[in-house]
């Protein structure tokens, strides 16, 4: 038995107007200062009209546990019946954490897990996600990525119960993304959808969302990168990001995310760039070592990109297509291109291996690499070599 978890989805141009249909008494808005500067908070405030609301705009990139605790304390005092997470993945994940602690103030955020059922949750508020970037999938997933600042590592508390009540996927918010952010978040979506298809927990429903998201990313990401005002490309990428989120959120990510989490936590590099850089190396590793992974990669190539040939040929074409896409949108394809020096890399390599091997996503990889293989992959990612082991 399995489950497919999803918020109520509202998408397309003017999706934000759905707020007009909701009866809300008090609203707590979780966001960051960039959303204020871009005028996005004001757009939401206009929809709220005279509804009392409070804004918590202190979410930082790679949000910390402390930020969630501070927001939850303010939320407790305000007592809203709706919480809105307006922003990228960091904001929406922080909103999930605040919502959980608002509902369950006796719990700890790092104790949140998918094996515990929380009675009467939710009972105080509904959570609305409004993504402003096209890639994280945090609007539709049930995990939280937070930074433990003391240990300089990321944690991923998760529960199906904290999936958003409503996700409003309005492409107007993606129109102002600069090219580099468009590239990074787009690769995040691609990594979600490919890893979701390769995951040990893949299923018929997640597969369907994976394939469509991959098709859209290859078709529309280069267009959105070249021309941020391409409305069709922006809307399709915004939808693709949420479809990819539904895919991996219901099947899980794999080793590329473990690598991305580890690099991001230690060097504070953009998440999408980190997982996107790692993706083709991980694809090569699982193709060389996994059971049935050549066929799975070939399935992706045929269904999403209409590639032809034997399983071996199509899997190779797919990996090359991923590498070509990364180059086309001028995203990092090696660790040095992430802006990490050789000394930094060598000094932190043992920690990178440790964090990668302990990250929850790696357990979904077929096969799960051992520490020696992880370290070797890092050397290949440093040198830009194709994985041949």
C-alpha positions as CSV (number, residue, x, y, z in Angstrom):
1,X,0.0,0.0,0.0
2,X,1.2,3.5,-0.8
3,X,-0.1,7.0,-0.8
4,X,0.0,10.0,-3.1
5,X,0.0,13.2,-1.2
6,X,-0.8,16.5,-2.8
7,X,-2.2,19.9,-1.8
8,X,-5.3,21.4,-3.5
9,X,-3.6,22.9,-6.6
10,X,-4.6,26.3,-8.1
11,X,-2.5,27.1,-11.2
12,X,-2.2,29.3,-14.2
13,X,-2.4,33.0,-14.9
14,X,-4.3,34.9,-12.1
15,X,-4.2,31.9,-9.8
16,X,-3.6,34.3,-6.9
17,X,-7.2,35.5,-7.3
18,X,-8.2,32.2,-5.5
19,X,-7.4,34.0,-2.3
20,X,-10.6,36.0,-2.9
21,X,-12.7,32.9,-2.5
22,X,-11.3,31.9,1.0
23,X,-12.9,33.0,4.2
24,X,-10.0,34.0,6.4
25,X,-10.0,35.7,9.8
26,X,-6.3,36.2,10.5
27,X,-3.3,35.5,8.2
28,X,0.3,35.0,9.2
29,X,2.6,35.5,6.1
30,X,6.0,33.8,6.1
31,X,8.4,35.4,3.6
32,X,11.7,37.2,3.2
33,X,12.9,40.7,2.5
34,X,13.5,40.1,-1.2
35,X,9.8,39.3,-1.6
36,X,9.0,42.7,0.0
37,X,11.5,44.5,-2.3
38,X,10.0,42.8,-5.4
39,X,6.5,43.9,-4.4
40,X,5.2,40.3,-4.0
41,X,4.1,40.8,-0.4
42,X,2.1,43.8,-1.5
43,X,0.3,41.7,-4.1
44,X,-0.8,39.3,-1.5
45,X,-1.7,42.0,1.0
46,X,-4.0,43.6,-1.6
47,X,-5.9,40.3,-1.9
48,X,-6.3,40.2,1.9
49,X,-7.9,43.6,1.9
50,X,-9.0,44.3,5.5
51,X,-8.2,40.9,6.8
52,X,-5.8,41.2,9.8
53,X,-2.4,39.8,9.0
54,X,1.1,39.7,10.3
55,X,4.3,39.4,8.2
56,X,7.3,37.5,9.3
57,X,10.0,38.4,6.7
58,X,13.2,37.1,8.4
59,X,13.7,33.9,6.4
60,X,17.2,33.5,5.2
61,X,18.7,31.3,2.4
62,X,19.4,27.9,3.9
63,X,17.0,28.7,6.8
64,X,18.0,27.7,10.3
65,X,16.2,25.9,13.0
66,X,16.3,29.2,15.0
67,X,14.4,31.0,12.3
68,X,11.6,28.5,12.5
69,X,11.5,28.7,16.3
70,X,11.3,32.5,16.1
71,X,8.5,32.5,13.5
72,X,6.6,29.9,15.4
73,X,6.7,31.9,18.6
74,X,5.3,35.0,16.7
75,X,2.6,32.8,15.1
76,X,1.5,31.4,18.5
77,X,1.0,34.9,19.7
78,X,-0.9,36.1,16.6
79,X,-3.2,33.0,16.4
80,X,-4.0,32.9,12.7
81,X,-6.4,30.6,10.9
82,X,-4.3,30.7,7.8
83,X,-0.5,30.7,7.2
84,X,0.9,31.7,3.9
85,X,4.4,30.8,2.7
86,X,5.3,33.3,-0.1
87,X,8.7,32.8,-1.6
88,X,11.2,30.1,-2.7
89,X,11.9,26.8,-1.1
90,X,13.5,28.3,2.0
91,X,10.5,30.3,2.8
92,X,8.0,27.6,2.1
93,X,9.9,25.1,4.1
94,X,10.2,27.5,7.0
95,X,6.4,28.0,6.7
96,X,5.9,24.2,7.1
97,X,8.0,24.2,10.2
98,X,6.2,27.2,11.7
99,X,2.8,25.6,10.9
100,X,3.9,22.4,12.6
101,X,5.1,24.1,15.8
102,X,2.1,26.4,15.9
103,X,-0.2,23.3,15.8
104,X,2.0,21.2,18.1
105,X,3.9,23.6,20.4
106,X,4.9,20.7,22.6
107,X,7.0,19.1,19.8
108,X,10.5,19.7,18.5
109,X,11.1,20.5,14.9
110,X,13.8,17.9,14.5
111,X,11.5,15.2,16.0
112,X,9.1,15.6,13.1
113,X,9.1,12.3,11.1
114,X,7.0,10.3,8.7
115,X,6.4,7.4,11.1
116,X,4.5,9.4,13.8
117,X,0.9,10.3,13.4
118,X,0.1,13.6,15.0
119,X,-3.5,13.7,16.4
120,X,-5.7,16.6,15.6
121,X,-3.3,18.0,13.0
122,X,-4.1,20.5,11.6
123,X,-6.7,22.0,13.9
124,X,-5.7,25.6,14.2
125,X,-4.8,26.8,10.7
126,X,-4.5,25.9,7.0
127,X,-1.2,26.4,5.2
128,X,-1.0,28.0,1.7
129,X,2.1,27.9,-0.4
130,X,2.8,30.5,-3.1
131,X,6.0,29.6,-4.9
132,X,7.9,32.5,-6.5
133,X,10.7,30.4,-8.2
134,X,10.3,27.5,-10.5
135,X,12.2,24.6,-9.1
136,X,12.1,23.7,-5.5
137,X,8.8,21.8,-5.4
138,X,8.5,22.9,-1.7
139,X,5.0,24.1,-2.4
140,X,3.7,20.5,-2.8
141,X,6.2,18.3,-0.8
142,X,6.1,17.1,2.8
143,X,9.8,17.5,3.8
144,X,11.6,20.5,5.3
145,X,15.2,21.3,4.6
146,X,16.7,23.3,7.5
147,X,20.2,24.1,8.6
148,X,21.6,23.1,11.9
149,X,24.0,26.0,12.4
150,X,25.8,24.4,15.3
151,X,26.8,21.3,13.2
152,X,26.9,23.1,9.9
153,X,24.7,20.5,8.3
154,X,21.2,20.2,6.9
155,X,18.4,18.2,8.4
156,X,15.3,17.0,6.7
157,X,12.3,16.6,9.1
158,X,9.3,15.2,7.2
159,X,5.7,14.1,7.5
160,X,2.8,13.7,5.1
161,X,0.7,15.7,7.5
162,X,2.7,18.9,6.8
163,X,2.0,19.0,3.1
164,X,0.3,22.4,2.3
165,X,-3.4,22.6,2.3
166,X,-3.4,24.7,-0.8
167,X,-0.7,25.5,-3.4
168,X,-1.2,28.6,-5.6
169,X,1.0,28.3,-8.6
170,X,0.8,31.7,-10.4
171,X,3.4,32.3,-13.0
172,X,3.4,36.0,-12.4
173,X,5.7,35.5,-9.5
174,X,8.3,33.7,-11.7
175,X,8.6,36.5,-14.3
176,X,11.2,38.5,-12.4
177,X,13.7,35.6,-11.8
178,X,17.1,36.5,-13.3
179,X,18.8,34.0,-15.7
180,X,21.1,32.4,-13.1
181,X,18.2,31.8,-10.7
182,X,16.1,30.5,-13.6
183,X,18.9,28.0,-14.5
184,X,19.5,26.8,-10.9
185,X,15.9,26.3,-10.0
186,X,15.1,24.7,-13.3
187,X,17.9,22.1,-12.7
188,X,16.5,21.5,-9.3
189,X,13.2,20.6,-11.0
190,X,15.0,18.3,-13.5
191,X,16.9,16.6,-10.7
192,X,13.7,16.1,-8.7
193,X,11.9,14.5,-11.6
194,X,14.8,12.2,-12.8
195,X,15.7,11.1,-9.3
196,X,12.0,10.6,-8.5
197,X,11.9,8.1,-11.5
198,X,15.1,6.4,-10.3
199,X,14.2,6.2,-6.6
200,X,13.7,2.9,-4.8
201,X,10.2,4.2,-3.9
202,X,9.1,5.2,-7.4
203,X,5.5,4.3,-8.3
204,X,3.0,4.5,-11.1
205,X,1.7,7.9,-10.0
206,X,5.0,9.5,-9.3
207,X,6.4,8.2,-12.7
208,X,3.7,10.1,-14.6
209,X,4.6,13.4,-13.0
210,X,8.3,12.8,-13.5
211,X,8.0,12.2,-17.2
212,X,5.9,15.3,-17.9
213,X,8.1,17.5,-15.8
214,X,11.3,16.2,-17.6
215,X,9.6,16.9,-21.0
216,X,8.7,20.5,-19.9
217,X,12.1,21.3,-18.4
218,X,14.0,20.3,-21.6
219,X,11.5,22.1,-23.8
220,X,11.0,25.3,-21.8
221,X,14.0,25.9,-19.5
222,X,16.3,27.1,-22.3
223,X,13.6,29.5,-23.4
224,X,12.9,30.9,-19.9
225,X,16.7,31.2,-19.4
226,X,17.2,33.1,-22.7
227,X,14.1,35.3,-22.3
228,X,12.6,35.8,-18.9
229,X,9.6,37.5,-20.4
230,X,8.5,34.4,-22.4
231,X,5.2,34.0,-20.7
232,X,4.5,30.5,-22.0
233,X,8.0,29.2,-21.0
234,X,7.6,30.8,-17.5
235,X,4.1,29.2,-17.0
236,X,5.2,25.8,-18.2
237,X,8.4,25.8,-16.0
238,X,6.3,27.0,-13.0
239,X,4.0,24.0,-13.6
240,X,6.9,21.7,-14.2
241,X,8.5,22.6,-10.9
242,X,5.3,21.6,-9.0
243,X,4.9,18.4,-11.1
244,X,8.5,17.5,-10.3
245,X,7.8,18.2,-6.6
246,X,4.7,15.9,-6.7
247,X,6.9,13.2,-8.4
248,X,9.9,13.1,-6.0
249,X,7.7,14.1,-3.0
250,X,5.8,10.8,-3.5
251,X,8.8,8.7,-4.4
252,X,11.9,10.5,-2.9
253,X,15.1,11.9,-4.3
254,X,18.4,10.1,-4.4
255,X,22.2,10.6,-4.1
256,X,22.4,13.9,-6.2
257,X,20.3,15.5,-3.4
258,X,22.5,14.0,-0.7
259,X,25.5,15.5,-2.5
260,X,23.7,18.8,-3.0
261,X,22.6,19.0,0.7
262,X,26.2,18.4,1.8
263,X,27.9,20.9,-0.5
264,X,25.2,23.5,0.2
265,X,25.5,23.1,4.0
266,X,29.3,23.4,4.1
267,X,29.8,26.0,1.3
268,X,26.5,27.8,1.2
269,X,26.1,27.4,-2.6
270,X,22.6,27.6,-4.3
271,X,20.8,24.3,-3.9
272,X,19.7,24.0,-7.5
273,X,23.3,24.5,-8.8
274,X,24.6,21.8,-6.4
275,X,22.1,19.1,-7.2
276,X,22.1,20.0,-10.9
277,X,25.9,19.7,-11.0
278,X,25.8,16.3,-9.3
279,X,22.9,14.9,-11.4
280,X,24.7,13.5,-14.5
281,X,27.5,12.0,-12.3
282,X,24.9,10.2,-10.2
283,X,23.0,9.1,-13.3
284,X,26.3,7.5,-14.6
285,X,27.0,5.8,-11.3
286,X,23.6,4.2,-11.1
287,X,23.6,3.2,-14.7
288,X,26.9,1.4,-14.2
289,X,26.0,-0.3,-11.0
290,X,22.2,-0.4,-10.4
291,X,19.7,-3.2,-11.1
292,X,17.4,-2.2,-13.9
293,X,18.6,1.4,-14.0
294,X,19.7,1.3,-17.6
295,X,16.1,0.4,-18.5
296,X,14.7,3.1,-16.3
297,X,17.0,5.8,-17.8
298,X,16.0,4.5,-21.3
299,X,12.3,4.8,-20.3
300,X,12.9,8.4,-19.4
301,X,14.7,9.1,-22.7
302,X,12.0,7.5,-24.8
303,X,9.0,8.8,-23.0
304,X,10.1,12.4,-22.2
305,X,12.4,13.1,-25.1
306,X,11.4,10.6,-27.8
307,X,14.9,9.2,-28.0
308,X,15.4,6.0,-30.0
309,X,17.8,3.1,-29.9
310,X,18.7,0.2,-27.5
311,X,18.4,0.7,-23.8
312,X,22.1,1.3,-23.5
313,X,22.1,3.8,-26.4
314,X,19.1,5.8,-25.1
315,X,20.4,5.9,-21.5
316,X,23.7,7.3,-22.8
317,X,21.8,9.8,-25.0
318,X,19.8,11.0,-22.0
319,X,22.9,11.6,-19.8
320,X,24.5,13.5,-22.7
321,X,21.3,15.6,-23.1
322,X,21.4,16.5,-19.4
323,X,25.1,17.5,-19.7
324,X,24.2,19.6,-22.8
325,X,21.3,21.3,-21.0
326,X,23.6,22.3,-18.1
327,X,26.1,23.8,-20.6
328,X,23.4,25.5,-22.6
329,X,22.0,27.4,-19.5
330,X,25.6,28.1,-18.3
331,X,25.2,26.3,-15.0
332,X,28.0,24.7,-13.0
333,X,29.0,21.3,-14.2
334,X,32.0,20.7,-11.8
335,X,32.7,21.6,-8.2
336,X,35.3,24.3,-9.1
337,X,32.6,26.0,-11.2
338,X,30.5,26.3,-8.0
339,X,33.2,28.6,-6.8
340,X,34.9,26.2,-4.4
341,X,38.7,26.3,-4.2
342,X,40.9,23.2,-4.2
343,X,42.0,23.8,-0.7
344,X,38.4,24.2,0.5
345,X,37.5,21.0,-1.3
346,X,40.4,18.9,0.0
347,X,39.9,20.3,3.6
348,X,36.2,19.4,3.6
349,X,36.2,16.2,1.6
350,X,36.0,13.8,4.6
351,X,33.1,15.8,6.0
352,X,31.4,15.9,2.5
353,X,31.6,12.1,2.3
354,X,30.3,11.7,5.9
355,X,27.4,14.1,5.4
356,X,26.5,12.5,2.0
357,X,26.5,9.0,3.4
358,X,24.3,10.0,6.3
359,X,21.8,12.1,4.3
360,X,18.4,10.4,4.1
361,X,18.1,10.7,0.3
362,X,21.0,8.4,-0.3
363,X,19.1,5.4,1.0
364,X,16.7,5.7,-2.0
365,X,19.6,5.3,-4.5
366,X,19.8,2.1,-6.6
367,X,22.5,1.1,-5.6
368,X,23.4,3.1,-2.5
369,X,27.1,4.0,-2.9
370,X,29.5,3.2,-0.1
371,X,31.9,5.8,1.3
372,X,34.8,4.9,-1.1
373,X,32.5,5.3,-4.1
374,X,31.1,8.6,-2.7
375,X,34.6,10.0,-2.3
376,X,35.6,8.8,-5.8
377,X,32.5,10.5,-7.2
378,X,33.5,13.8,-5.5
379,X,36.9,13.5,-7.2
380,X,35.2,13.0,-10.6
381,X,32.9,16.0,-9.9
382,X,36.0,18.1,-9.1
383,X,37.8,17.0,-12.3
384,X,34.7,17.0,-14.6
385,X,35.3,13.3,-15.5
386,X,32.5,11.0,-16.5
387,X,31.8,8.3,-14.0
388,X,33.3,5.0,-15.3
389,X,33.1,2.9,-12.2
